[in-house]
Amino acid sequence: MANVLRVGILGSGGIATAPYGVLPNTHHYAGRVEVVAIADPDLDLARATATRFGVPAAHGSLEAMLDDTDLDAVVNLTPIPVHAETSRLILARGKHLAVEKPLAATLAEADELIAMAHARDLALVCAPPDMLHEPYARAATLVRDGAIGRVAFARVRSSHAGPGGGPHGWPSDPSWFYREGSGPLLDMGVYGIHQITGILGPALRVAAFAGVTDAVRTVRGGPFEGLEMPVTAADNCLFMLDFGDSAYAVVDGTFNVHASRSPKLEIFGRQGVLSVLRPDGPDLELYRAGIAPGVDGWVQPTEPLARDTLRHTYGRALLVGHLADVVLDGATPVLTAEHARHALEIMTAVTVSARERRFVDLTTTFRPPYAS
């Protein structure tokens, strides 16, 4: 393998082109990652995107890109419902793969993709990239090393107001986010699931509530202002994960969070607390019981415990850089397909638990990225 990873981008949507997306940030990997082609069913859009970002080739289909371009890997940025079928073709053609979340729509599809990658000795990494971000990685090592004692419970915030729900609208038609096969659980709840399981490890069972808050939503602002969107996917999900040994986490996956002053993640242990990404606060904070004889308090380090610089510098291109590390250097994957499969099982279990009003046991597992 050469020391440059030749990559094709599948999809010209927001994850590909937004300021935080893949294409505006791959320049950070110049000399290591080369984007050689882009494909989109809208060929004119693919060509315009290629011109905008200096990509040599544009194609109107994945098949055409695979046939006509010399690639090592594909970055799959397609909409959620077609992740599995497009990823299947990419792996079948012998290409390494980085895929947006979720890995697939069903566990059977996820199992098939993992088996295909293993059989062909191909790298398969899956978004979201949060466990590459220093605050979450550092939190995982602090929990592992006993900094807050035995974990009792966690609160995880992973939601927003929904595509088209904010005052600035949405650059493309956001209505598909509200249809069956999509929704906030798959779009946003997946972040919280990856974060807390990446820190605490695989969960054992799920209990959930889910429902539709408004049957129709109207886009605010932007080019689609006033568009009415029927809501057929549950747009309001709240669920609890049981990690065993009386350790629990509450996670949200909803399109009903306009604003919040709370941290993205809080983990409460018998000897302390971890707070991750508090608005207007440090990116990682540690509270210790017995920080000094007879004293409990927040640790005041001379240097921050962690800085969330990768998110703001590399954006979604971090996923591509991680794939390059795995393929070119043989690095151990952090964003494993097995972790993504476990997250998918949790999301599937949330739907079942909410519909059938019962606990749902989980069967999949994975090795946490920062386990000792």
Summary of the structure (lengths in Angstrom):
residues: 372
radius of gyration: 20.7
end to end distance: 30.4
largest distance: 69.4
contacts: 1333
relative contact order: 0.17
helix: 35%
strand: 23%
